[in-house]
Amino acid sequence: MNYDDDDKIKYEPSDRNEFINDLNDEINVFYLLKRLSPKIRQIVELKAQGYKYQEIGNIVGKSENAIKQTFWRIRKKIVKV
């Protein structure tokens, strides 16, 4: 992978498979996020931004244990997909 003068990523022919795999991963994540309720999506986005379970709980008005349980359920659903 190289960068051109405009700082855009330019994939070399040897990187095309990597690019396709990365794109497929992004599409899959997008699809999974769209299937979540807005509240659960907010929790996932906060975790992705680096918030701790307790902080997420404070933001959304739930206990730290409730947030951990939410993530456990999300992981369980993702494994099924």
C-alpha positions, -999 to +999 in steps of 0.1 A: +000+000+000+014+034-009+003+070-006+000+093-036+006+131-035-029+138-022-023+115+008-049+090-006-041+053-001-031+037-034-033-001-034-007-020-054-019-051-073-004-073-046-026-056-020-059-060-038-068-091-018-060-073+015-081-043+003-111-066-006-108-084+028-107-050+046-137-037+027-157-069+034-149-066+071-161-030+071-193-039+053-199-067+078-194-044+108-216-018+092-244-044+086-241-057+122-243-022+137-273-013+116-292-043+130-287-031+166-312-008+184-301+028+186-294+025+224-273-006+220-255+010+190-247+040+212-232+016+238-211-001+212-199+032+198-189+045+232-169+013+239-152+017+205-142+052+215-124+039+245-149+044+273-149+020+302-179+000+312-186+022+342-183+054+322-207+040+295-231+031+323-230+066+337-236+081+302-266+058+294-280+055+329-273+019+335-250+000+359-216-012+350-228-048+353-257-041+329-233-027+303-211-058+307-241-080+303-251-061+272-217-067+256-219-104+265-253-106+247-239-087+217-210-111+214-233-140+216-255-126+188-225-119+166-212-154+170-246-166+156-243-144+126 
